[in-house]
Amino acid sequence: MKHVSKKAALLAVSLALCSGAIWAQQAKTDQGKVEYDTNCAVCHGPAAKGDGPLNGLLRASATDLTQLARKNQGILPINRMYEVIAGQGVPSHGSRDMPIWGHTYRVEDAQRYHEAHGNYDAAALVRARILLLIEYINRLQAR
């Protein structure tokens, strides 16, 4: 009987260790990429080169986001990017083809989080989503 108990315990420990290893191997979600793929790739393209499937329908071509730092003396213009994405102090994004994502995020988040969680910090959540997106675009910069 003790022999069976030891085998059962050993089997349980082995399964626990294996399942832990499987969980550890699962990739973490890249939230910045999710934001980009969901909201930006349709115009800016999957590789952010300005060649998305809707680019031909725009009044002005979408920006090649991989060149932002190169066009700014090697420094990613984070503050300007934040303003453009959020729609802060940017009267019209040029042609107005680009949505003001700060407003869109606020509306989406209100629908998603207010019903489920009640009170939440809407401004902080919008800021986090925009910063995740900027961080992802930073990783796409041509070096």
Number of C-alpha atoms within 10 A of each C-alpha: 6 7 8 9 10 11 12 12 12 12 12 12 12 12 12 12 12 12 12 11 11 10 10 10 9 8 7 7 8 10 14 20 20 14 17 22 17 10 14 21 21 18 23 24 21 16 16 23 17 21 19 18 13 15 19 12 10 13 11 13 17 22 16 15 18 21 18 21 17 13 11 10 9 13 11 19 15 15 9 13 17 17 16 20 20 20 18 13 10 13 9 14 15 10 10 12 16 17 16 18 18 21 14 13 19 16 13 12 16 17 11 11 14 14 10 9 9 8 10 12 9 16 11 10 15 21 16 13 17 23 17 19 23 23 15 18 20 19 12 16 17 12 9
